[in-house]
């Protein structure tokens, strides 16, 4: 079921209510996603992207974000990654996300 969110925080809060509670971060230098609780480093073949929500800033390019709902069945982790796109995104992070999307 596709969901429509007005803001990044609305998307993140709803995903957390639906069980995506781990805070995941892009570790570009290791080409993985990292979770601090529980601790894990997930390579692209260890997780899938369940949902993607893109938010485009109407007046501020800094508001351009993508929210990913991620799950790893092997590690029993469900979490959220929030990544900038557009002029504020980092090349390595964007390349890593593109790689992850291709493998999901």
C-alpha positions, 0 to 999 in steps of 0.5 A, a space after each residue: 500500500 503506497 503512503 503519502 507523507 507531507 514531511 520527512 519527520 511524518 514518514 520517519 515517525 510512521 515507519 517507526 510505529 510500523 517497526 522500522 526502529 533501528 537508526 541506520 546510517 550510510 557508511 560510504 567508506 565501507 560500502 555498507 549500512 551501519 546500525 548502532 542498536 543492535 550493532 551491525 554492518 550490512 552489506 548490500 546483499 544483507 538487506 532489502 529496501 522495502 519502501 522509498 519516499 522522496 521529498 523535494 524542497 519547494 524553496 530550499 534545496 536543503 530540504 531534498 531528502 529520501 527516506 528508505 525503509 530497510 529490513 535485514 531478515 538475517 540480522 532481524 533489523 528493520 530501520 530507516 535511512 534518511 539521505 539527502 539528494 540534489 546539490 547537498 548529497 555526497 557523491 559516495 553516499 549517492 553512489 552507495 544508495 544507487 548500488 543498494 537500490 539495484 540490489 534490492 
